[in-house]
Amino acid sequence: MGTAELDRLCVNALRFLAVDMIERAKSGHPGLPLGAAPMAYVLWSRHLRHSPQDPDWPDRDRFVLSAGHGSALLYALLHLFGYLPLEELQNFRQWGSRTPGHPEAGLTPGVEVTTGPLGQGFANAVGMAMAEAHLAALFNRPGFPIVDHRTYVLASDGDLMEGVVAEAASLAGHLKLGKLIVLYDQNFVSLAGSTALAFTEDVRRRFEACGWQVLEVPDGNDLEAIDAALQEAKAERERPSLICVRTVIGYGAPTKAGTFHAHGAPLGPEEARAAKRNLGWPEEPPFYVPEEVRAHFAELRARAEAGAAAWHRLFSEYEKAYPELAREFRRRMRGELPAGWEEGLPVFAPGTKVSTRKASEAVLQALGERIPELVGGSADLNPSCFTWLKGKGDFQAPPDPGPVQGAVGGGWGYFGRNLHFGVREHAMGAIALGMARHGGVLPFCGTFLVFSDYMRPPIRLAAMSHTRVVFVFTHDSVAVGEDGPTHQPVEQLMNLRCVPNLVVIRPADANEVREAWVAALRRREGPTALVLTRQDVPVLDRTGLAGPENLHRGGYVLWQAREGEPDVILIGTGSEVALALEAGRKLAEEGVNARVVALPSFELFLAQPEEYREAVLPKGVRARVAVEAGCPLGWERFVGLDGAVVGLSRFGASAPGPVALEKLGITVEAVVRAARRVLAAAP
């Protein structure tokens, strides 16, 4: 059999494995697999460096299916390369399978990131390319390119419409990420059917304006043209590449090809059989793979493993030449933090006042010295969020010629640890997630809490994929002040607490900030959001109070007027803990046995044993008041229907922070009044 005929068989095997998956599940998206199978086959068979035996091989190329709805195509590839057994394809989209409707990282071997929300995978890939460039700058030595891989993306028209792609593409071009290559499945069809308005833009000129190389393949079935374009993209070292591959959605389906009807529903039995006849494929049996195809993919798999083996031999020589660097590289790729990283972190003196965002800056500098893989930045808000690593250099395209000093005195280059995202919150979150999924770096990123709204998709995907990213949100309440309600968060805090597997921590003072960072970095099973104040808050004098290390339990008894069962429990978070404490002491002067509970993290507290939670919030004490400068919805879980919440059920107002808090009722007096009401009503 000739090479061209074998390639045709392989492409059609991918197409119809995908079609059969979707038909059996009676659910899925056949249009992309039918149209994009040729480009995926060329990439995986001729270019992609990977290892089915070791899917986490550090120097593998990363492949991101940004058009996650085309997951059946990816699963077909993973099956033929030996990552997945056929049974998993036959259980596509079923409970307990490793072939979910959209790719999920951590569930399916060979899947790098969780994709499906369009545009997110593209931006994740930018983060992966940034991580590769950073690690290469740090660890490669002459003759030892141990970090030398590319990041490939398969993206759709829908991906490129999403705003996050514009943000991420702009940054990728600026950073000259030449090892980022995007295959654009350009079929000019979207689900709504009429697409004229959606595609009047000139995609080529848009990406060229962002500093990308743009290549075109007029016929998506021309394997040699696709191969040539990939070769040209790989030869470009400074510009990321977008390869526009003109395809037909649902290619081969006689009545649905080229229409939106091929996109998001099974072809149906008759149309599926007709598509197979149209492309010369046997109608039966389903999930048919010719022996020639299986033999060819076995050869491709062996070739891939040989490439991985060559890298391991190179790394063995690297270990001999640079043992300390090799140990450090292995540690980072395992995701283990260096020994002693928690030691000697700042301790803040009581009796002073400092904003928790400023305390976070001090803690972050100490952590930056101890954890070299810690990298991050903000959405152009470093002087406000203080999410920077002073003296650790700026991540930028390497200067040429000669060294150029960066803004923080550490120089410019891919070795820099300060990431300048620009005003791009949406891309920032997705890029940070991509960096974390790449491995070898531990990313953080910062913006105002109110702008977490821009970042909900990557926060959610980080939580879903159990990936460690630290999201730092400052300016956490109406105490922001004069900027007014557009910048004063109200509903955002509870919104974040609704995200499964996201730990949200709102520390009460500077010493709790230290513990919050420790908790976030210890946590490997998902992301953490640190919620910090703009305004100064008192550093609590812990004499007679519980220590800040109790933050790790999520909630704890900070203070109680006297021993025994309390009459009333006051619960606070963040800057309102000091209000609750002052209110508790005022009530104590009236003879009330008040207990003050600091509850910096709902999630950490609810993960504690029931006995501990009962000891902090005994069910028998129904007189409870929570105080938090935000939406009260959700506090019922802790105060019950008999309790009260001092919070905000409206937007803020433009006024100095203390005035806004007073006028909006976030005061000691309001807490005391609420406590008196619940005490009077208590049975």
C-alpha positions in Angstrom: 0.0 0.0 0.0 1.3 3.4 -0.9 2.0 6.2 1.6 -0.9 8.4 0.3 -3.4 5.6 0.5 -2.2 4.6 4.0 -2.5 8.3 5.1 -6.1 8.4 3.6 -7.0 5.3 5.6 -5.6 6.7 8.8 -7.5 10.0 8.4 -10.8 8.2 7.7 -10.2 5.9 10.7 -10.0 8.9 12.9 -13.1 10.4 11.3 -15.2 7.3 11.7 -14.1 6.3 15.1 -15.3 9.8 16.1 -18.6 9.4 14.2 -19.2 5.9 15.8 -18.5 7.3 19.3 -21.1 10.0 18.8 -23.6 7.7 17.2 -23.4 5.2 20.0 -23.6 7.9 22.7 -26.4 9.6 20.7 -24.6 12.8 21.7 -21.6 14.8 20.5 -20.1 17.0 17.8 -19.2 15.2 14.6 -18.6 18.3 12.4 -15.1 19.1 13.7 -13.7 15.6 13.6 -14.9 15.0 10.1 -13.4 18.3 8.9 -10.2 18.6 11.0 -9.0 15.0 11.1 -6.4 15.6 8.3 -4.6 18.4 10.1 -4.8 16.5 13.4 -3.4 13.4 11.8 -0.5 15.3 10.1 0.4 17.0 13.4 0.3 13.8 15.5 2.0 11.5 13.0 4.7 13.8 11.7 5.4 16.6 14.3 4.1 16.1 17.8 6.7 14.8 20.3 4.9 12.7 22.9 5.1 9.4 24.9 2.1 7.2 25.3 4.1 5.2 27.9 4.9 8.3 29.8 2.2 10.9 29.2 3.8 13.3 31.7 7.3 13.2 30.0 8.5 16.7 30.8 9.8 17.7 27.4 6.8 16.5 25.4 5.1 18.9 23.0 1.8 20.1 24.5 -1.3 19.7 22.4 -4.4 21.7 23.4 -7.7 21.0 21.8 -9.1 24.5 22.4 -12.2 23.5 20.3 -13.0 21.0 23.1 -16.4 20.1 21.5 -14.3 18.1 19.0 -13.1 15.7 21.8 -14.1 12.6 19.9 -11.3 13.4 17.4 -8.8 13.6 20.3 -10.0 10.4 21.9 -9.6 8.6 18.5 -6.0 9.8 18.3 -5.3 8.8 21.9 -6.8 5.3 21.2 -4.7 4.7 18.1 -1.6 5.8 19.8 -2.2 3.6 22.8 -3.3 6.0 25.5 -6.9 4.7 25.7 -8.5 1.2 25.1 -11.3 0.9 22.6 -13.8 0.4 25.5 -13.3 3.9 26.5 -14.3 5.1 23.1 -17.4 2.9 23.2 -18.3 4.6 26.5 -18.0 8.1 25.1 -19.9 10.6 27.2 -21.0 8.0 29.7 -20.9 7.9 33.5 -17.5 6.9 34.8 -15.7 6.9 31.4 -12.4 8.6 30.6 -14.0 10.0 27.5 -16.2 12.9 28.7 -18.1 15.2 26.4 -15.2 17.8 26.6 -11.6 17.0 27.5 -10.8 17.0 31.2 -7.3 17.2 32.4 -6.4 14.7 35.1 -9.0 12.3 33.9 -7.8 11.2 30.5 -4.1 10.4 29.8 -2.8 12.7 27.1 -5.2 15.6 27.8 -3.2 18.6 28.9 -6.0 21.0 29.9 -9.7 21.0 30.5 -11.3 22.7 27.5 -14.8 23.4 26.1 -15.5 27.0 27.0 -14.3 28.4 23.8 -11.1 30.4 23.8 -9.9 29.1 27.1 -7.6 26.4 25.7 -6.0 28.9 23.3 -5.1 31.2 26.3 -4.0 28.2 28.4 -1.6 27.3 25.5 -0.1 30.8 25.7 0.7 30.1 29.4 2.2 26.7 28.5 4.5 28.4 25.9 5.5 31.0 28.5 6.3 28.2 31.0 8.4 26.4 28.4 10.3 29.6 27.5 10.9 30.3 31.2 12.2 26.9 32.1 14.4 26.7 29.0 16.0 30.0 29.9 16.8 28.7 33.4 17.8 25.1 32.8 19.2 24.7 29.3 23.0 24.6 28.9 25.2 24.4 25.8 24.6 20.9 24.3 21.8 20.2 26.7 18.5 21.5 25.4 16.5 19.6 28.0 13.6 22.0 27.7 12.9 22.3 24.0 9.3 21.7 23.0 6.4 23.4 21.3 2.8 24.0 22.2 0.3 23.2 19.5 -3.4 24.2 19.5 -6.3 23.2 17.4 -8.8 26.1 17.5 -12.1 26.8 15.9 -13.9 29.8 14.5 -15.7 30.0 17.8 -12.5 30.1 19.7 -11.2 33.0 17.7 -14.4 35.0 18.2 -14.0 34.9 22.0 -12.5 38.0 23.6 -10.0 36.0 25.7 -8.3 35.0 22.5 -7.7 38.6 21.5 -6.2 39.3 24.9 -4.0 36.2 24.8 -2.9 36.5 21.2 -1.8 40.1 21.8 0.4 39.1 24.7 1.8 36.1 22.9 2.9 38.2 20.0 4.4 40.8 22.3 6.4 38.1 24.1 7.6 36.5 20.8 6.5 33.0 21.7 7.8 31.5 18.5 7.2 27.9 19.8 3.4 28.4 19.9 1.6 27.1 16.8 -2.1 27.3 16.3 -4.0 25.2 13.7 -7.1 27.1 12.9 -10.0 25.0 11.7 -11.4 27.6 9.4 -14.8 26.4 8.2 -16.8 29.6 8.5 -19.7 28.0 10.2 -21.2 28.7 13.6 -24.1 27.2 15.4 -26.6 30.0 14.7 -26.4 29.3 11.0 -26.2 32.7 9.5 -22.5 33.6 9.8 -21.9 36.6 7.5 -21.6 39.1 10.3 -19.4 36.9 12.4 -16.7 36.5 9.7 -16.4 39.8 8.1 -13.2 40.5 10.0 -9.8 39.8 8.5 -8.3 37.2 10.8 -5.0 37.2 9.1 -4.5 41.0 9.5 -5.7 40.8 13.1 -3.1 38.3 14.1 -0.3 39.8 12.0 -1.1 43.1 13.8 -0.5 41.2 17.1 3.0 40.1 15.9 2.0 36.6 14.6 3.1 34.7 11.5 0.0 33.7 9.6 0.1 30.9 7.1 -2.8 29.6 5.0 -3.7 26.1 3.7 -6.6 26.5 1.2 -7.6 22.8 1.2 -7.9 21.1 4.6 -7.6 17.7 3.0 -4.2 18.5 1.5 -1.9 16.6 3.9 1.3 17.8 2.3 0.3 21.4 2.4 -0.6 21.1 6.1 2.8 19.4 6.7 4.6 22.2 4.8 2.8 24.9 6.8 3.8 23.2 10.1 7.4 23.0 8.9 7.4 26.7 8.1 5.8 27.5 11.5 8.4 25.4 13.3 11.2 27.3 11.5 9.9 30.7 12.8 11.6 31.2 16.2 10.2 34.6 17.2 6.7 34.9 16.1 3.9 32.6 17.2 2.2 31.0 14.2 -1.5 30.8 13.1 -2.1 28.3 10.4 -5.5 28.9 8.8 -6.6 25.6 7.4 -9.7 25.9 5.2 -12.0 23.0 6.0 -15.5 21.8 5.5 -17.4 21.1 8.7 -18.9 17.6 8.6 -16.8 16.7 5.6 -18.2 13.6 3.8 -21.7 13.8 5.2 -23.8 14.1 2.1 -26.6 16.5 3.4 -25.0 18.1 6.4 -21.4 18.9 5.3 -20.7 22.6 5.2 -23.7 23.4 7.4 -24.3 24.1 11.0 -26.4 20.9 11.2 -23.1 19.0 11.3 -21.9 20.7 14.4 -23.5 19.7 17.6 -25.6 16.6 17.1 -25.1 13.1 15.8 -25.3 12.7 12.1 -28.0 10.0 12.6 -27.8 6.4 11.4 -28.6 7.0 7.8 -26.4 10.1 7.4 -23.5 8.3 9.2 -23.8 5.3 6.8 -24.0 7.6 3.8 -20.9 9.5 5.0 -19.0 6.2 5.2 -20.1 5.2 1.7 -19.2 8.6 0.5 -15.6 8.3 1.7 -15.2 4.6 0.9 -15.4 3.3 4.4 -17.1 0.1 5.5 -20.5 0.7 7.0 -20.1 -2.1 9.4 -18.8 -3.0 12.0 -18.7 0.2 14.1 -15.4 1.2 15.5 -13.6 -0.5 12.6 -9.9 0.1 12.3 -8.0 -1.6 9.4 -5.0 -3.7 10.3 -2.8 -1.5 8.2 -3.9 1.5 10.2 -3.2 -0.2 13.5 0.2 -1.3 12.3 1.1 2.2 11.1 0.1 3.7 14.4 2.2 1.1 16.2 5.2 2.3 14.2 4.3 5.9 15.0 4.1 5.0 18.7 7.5 3.3 18.6 9.0 6.4 16.9 7.5 8.6 19.5 8.8 6.5 22.3 12.3 6.5 20.7 12.2 10.3 20.8 11.3 10.3 24.5 14.1 7.7 25.2 16.6 9.9 23.5 15.6 12.8 25.7 16.0 10.6 28.8 19.5 9.7 27.7 20.3 13.3 27.2 19.0 14.1 30.7 21.2 11.4 32.2 24.2 13.1 30.7 22.9 16.5 31.9 22.6 15.1 35.5 26.3 14.2 35.4 27.3 17.6 34.1 24.9 19.7 36.1 23.7 17.6 39.1 22.3 20.5 41.1 20.3 21.9 38.1 19.0 18.4 37.3 17.8 17.9 40.9 16.1 21.3 40.9 14.4 20.5 37.5 13.1 17.2 38.8 11.8 18.7 42.0 9.9 21.4 40.1 8.4 19.0 37.6 7.2 16.9 40.5 5.4 19.9 41.9 7.2 19.6 45.3 8.1 22.8 47.1 11.7 23.2 48.4 12.6 22.2 51.9 12.2 24.9 54.5 10.1 27.2 52.4 7.7 28.0 55.3 10.5 29.1 57.6 11.2 32.7 58.6 8.2 34.3 57.0 7.3 37.8 58.2 5.7 38.3 61.6 3.8 41.5 62.1 3.9 43.5 65.3 0.5 44.1 67.1 -0.6 47.6 67.7 0.1 48.7 64.1 -2.1 48.9 61.1 -1.4 47.6 57.7 -3.6 46.6 54.7 -3.7 42.9 54.1 -2.7 43.6 50.5 0.5 45.3 51.8 1.1 42.4 54.2 0.7 40.0 51.3 3.4 41.9 49.4 5.8 41.4 52.3 5.0 37.7 52.6 5.3 37.3 48.8 8.8 38.7 48.8 9.9 36.2 51.4 8.3 33.3 49.6 9.9 34.5 46.4 13.3 34.0 47.9 12.5 30.5 49.1 10.4 29.2 46.2 12.2 29.9 42.9 9.4 28.5 40.8 6.9 31.1 42.1 6.1 33.4 39.2 3.3 35.9 38.6 2.0 39.4 38.2 -1.1 41.4 37.8 -3.4 42.9 35.2 -1.3 46.1 35.1 -2.0 46.7 38.8 1.3 46.0 40.5 1.3 49.3 42.4 -2.2 48.6 43.7 -2.2 44.8 44.2 1.4 44.4 45.2 1.6 41.1 43.3 5.2 41.4 42.2 8.6 39.8 43.1 11.1 42.7 43.6 14.4 42.1 42.0 13.4 38.9 40.2 13.4 40.2 36.7 10.6 40.8 34.1 9.4 38.0 31.9 9.9 39.5 28.4 11.3 38.4 25.1 15.1 38.4 25.5 16.6 41.7 24.6 18.9 41.9 21.6 21.6 43.0 21.6 23.0 43.0 25.1 21.3 43.0 28.5 18.6 45.5 29.3 17.7 46.3 32.9 14.0 45.7 33.7 11.7 47.9 35.8 12.5 45.9 39.0 16.2 45.8 38.5 16.5 42.1 37.7 16.8 42.4 33.9 14.6 41.3 31.0 14.3 37.9 29.5 12.4 34.7 29.7 14.2 34.0 33.0 12.3 36.8 34.7 9.6 35.9 37.2 7.4 39.0 37.0 4.7 38.5 34.4 3.3 41.7 32.9 -0.2 40.7 31.6 -1.4 44.2 30.8 -5.1 45.0 31.4 -6.1 41.5 30.4 -7.8 39.8 33.4 -9.6 37.2 31.3 -6.4 36.0 29.6 -4.3 36.4 32.8 -6.4 33.8 34.6 -6.3 31.4 31.7 -2.5 31.9 31.1 -1.8 31.3 34.8 -3.8 28.1 34.6 -1.9 27.0 31.5 1.5 27.7 33.2 0.4 25.6 36.1 -0.8 22.7 33.8 2.6 22.8 32.0 4.4 22.2 35.3 7.7 23.5 36.7 6.3 26.8 37.7 3.9 27.9 40.4 1.8 30.9 39.2 -0.1 33.6 41.0 -1.9 36.5 39.5 -3.7 39.6 40.9 -6.4 42.1 40.3 -9.2 43.9 42.2 -11.9 41.6 43.6 -14.6 43.3 41.6 -12.7 42.3 38.4 -12.8 38.6 39.4 -15.9 38.7 37.3 -13.6 38.9 34.2 -11.8 35.7 35.4 -14.6 33.3 36.3 -14.0 30.9 33.4 -10.3 30.2 34.2 -11.0 30.1 37.9 -13.7 27.5 37.4 -11.5 25.5 35.0 -8.6 25.6 37.5 -10.9 24.2 40.2 -12.4 21.6 37.8 -8.9 20.4 36.8 -7.5 20.4 40.4 -4.7 22.7 39.5 -2.7 24.9 41.9 -3.0 28.5 41.0 -3.1 31.4 43.5 -5.6 34.1 42.6 -4.9 37.3 44.6 -7.9 39.7 44.8 -7.4 43.0 46.6 -9.7 46.0 47.2 -12.1 43.6 48.7 -15.1 45.7 49.9 -16.9 49.1 49.8 -14.0 50.4 51.8 -12.3 50.9 48.4 -13.9 54.3 48.8 -14.1 57.1 46.3 -13.9 54.9 43.2 -17.5 54.1 43.9 -19.8 51.1 43.2 -18.1 50.1 39.9 -15.0 49.2 41.9 -16.6 48.2 45.2 -17.3 44.4 45.3 -20.5 43.2 46.9 -21.5 39.9 45.3 -18.1 38.7 44.2 -17.1 37.1 47.4 -20.1 34.8 47.7 -19.8 34.1 43.9 -16.3 32.8 44.4 -17.4 30.7 47.4 -19.9 28.9 45.1 -17.2 27.4 42.9 -16.5 23.8 43.9 -12.9 23.0 44.8 -11.9 26.7 45.0 -10.7 27.6 48.5 -11.4 31.3 49.3 -9.5 32.9 52.2 -10.2 36.3 53.5 -7.7 36.9 56.3 -8.4 39.2 59.2 -5.0 40.8 59.6 -1.4 40.7 58.5 -0.4 37.6 60.4 -3.4 35.7 59.0 -2.2 36.8 55.5 1.1 34.9 56.2 -0.9 31.8 57.1 -3.2 32.3 54.1 -0.2 32.2 51.7 1.1 29.1 53.4 -2.3 27.4 53.1 -2.5 28.3 49.4 0.9 27.0 48.5 0.5 23.8 50.5 -2.7 23.0 48.6 -1.9 20.9 45.5 -5.4 19.7 44.7 -6.9 23.0 43.4 -6.7 26.8 43.3 -7.0 29.3 46.1 -8.3 32.8 46.1 -6.8 35.3 48.6 -9.1 38.2 49.3 -7.3 41.2 50.7 -8.1 44.8 51.8 -7.1 48.1 50.3 -7.5 49.9 53.6 -5.3 49.5 56.7 -6.6 47.1 59.3 -5.2 46.5 62.8 -2.7 43.8 63.4 -4.5 42.0 66.2 -2.8 41.8 69.6 -3.1 38.0 70.1 -2.7 38.3 73.8 -5.8 36.6 75.1 -6.8 35.7 71.5 -6.3 32.6 69.5 -3.3 32.6 67.2 -3.3 33.2 63.4 -2.1 29.7 62.7 -5.7 28.7 63.4 -6.6 30.0 59.9 -5.7 26.6 58.5 -8.8 25.2 60.1 -10.9 27.8 58.2 -12.7 29.1 61.3 -11.8 29.3 65.0 -12.8 30.9 68.3 -10.8 34.1 68.4 -12.1 35.3 71.8 -14.8 34.8 74.3 -15.8 37.0 77.2 -15.8 34.2 79.8 -15.8 30.4 79.9 -18.9 28.3 79.4 -21.5 28.3 76.7 -21.7 31.7 74.9 -24.9 33.7 74.9 -24.2 35.0 71.4 -21.7 34.2 68.6 -20.3 37.0 66.4 -18.7 35.8 63.2 -16.5 37.9 61.0 -14.2 37.6 58.1 -11.4 39.9 56.8 -11.5 43.4 58.0 -14.8 42.8 59.8 -13.2 40.5 62.3 -11.9 43.6 64.2 -15.4 45.0 64.2 -16.8 41.8 65.6 -14.1 41.7 68.3 -14.9 45.3 69.3 -18.6 44.6 69.3 -18.1 41.4 71.4 -16.2 43.4 74.0 -18.9 46.1 74.2 -21.5 43.3 74.7 -19.3 41.8 77.4 -19.5 45.2 79.3 -23.2 44.6 79.3 -22.8 41.2 80.9 -23.3 39.2 77.7 -21.0 36.2 77.2 -20.1 36.9 73.6 -18.0 34.6 71.5 -16.1 36.0 68.5 -15.4 33.6 65.7 -13.0 34.4 62.9 -14.1 32.5 59.7 -11.5 33.3 57.0 -12.4 30.3 54.8 -15.8 28.6 54.5 -14.2 25.8 52.6 -11.4 25.0 55.0 -13.8 25.2 57.9 -16.4 22.9 56.4 -13.6 20.4 55.7 -12.9 20.0 59.4 -14.3 17.2 61.5 -17.9 17.7 62.8 -16.7 17.7 66.4 -14.4 20.6 65.7 -17.1 22.6 63.9 -19.5 21.9 66.7 -17.0 23.2 69.2 -16.6 26.5 67.3 -20.3 26.9 66.4 -22.3 24.8 68.8 -25.8 24.0 67.5 -27.4 24.9 70.8 -26.4 28.5 70.5 -28.9 30.0 68.0 -28.2 33.7 68.7 -25.6 34.4 66.0 -24.6 37.4 64.0 -22.3 37.4 61.0 -20.6 40.6 59.7 -19.1 40.9 56.3 -19.0 43.9 53.9 -20.6 42.0 51.1 -23.6 40.1 50.0 -25.4 38.4 53.0 -26.8 35.5 50.9 -25.1 32.3 52.0 -24.4 33.2 55.6 -27.6 31.4 56.6 -25.5 28.3 56.7 -23.7 29.6 59.7 -26.1 31.9 61.5 -29.3 29.9 60.8 -32.8 31.3 60.3 -32.7 32.8 63.8 -29.5 34.7 63.2 -28.7 38.0 61.6 -26.2 39.2 59.0 -24.7 42.6 58.9 -23.9 42.9 55.2 -24.8 44.6 52.0 -27.9 44.0 49.9 -27.1 46.9 47.6 -24.3 48.4 45.6 -21.9 50.8 47.3 -21.4 54.5 46.8 -18.6 56.9 46.0 -17.2 58.3 49.2 -14.2 57.9 51.4 -13.9 54.3 52.6 -14.7 55.0 56.3 -17.7 57.1 55.3 -19.0 54.4 52.9 -18.7 51.8 55.6 -20.5 54.0 58.1 -23.3 55.0 55.8 -23.8 51.5 54.6 -24.1 50.1 58.1 -20.9 48.1 58.4 -20.1 49.3 61.9 -19.5 48.1 65.4 -22.8 49.7 66.5 -24.7 47.8 63.8 -23.2 44.5 65.0 -24.1 45.3 68.6 -27.7 46.2 67.7 -28.0 43.0 65.7 -26.7 41.0 68.6 -29.2 42.5 71.0 -32.0 41.7 68.5 -31.1 38.0 68.2 -30.6 37.7 72.0 -34.0 39.2 72.6 -35.6 36.8 70.1 -33.7 33.7 71.3 -35.9 31.0 72.9 
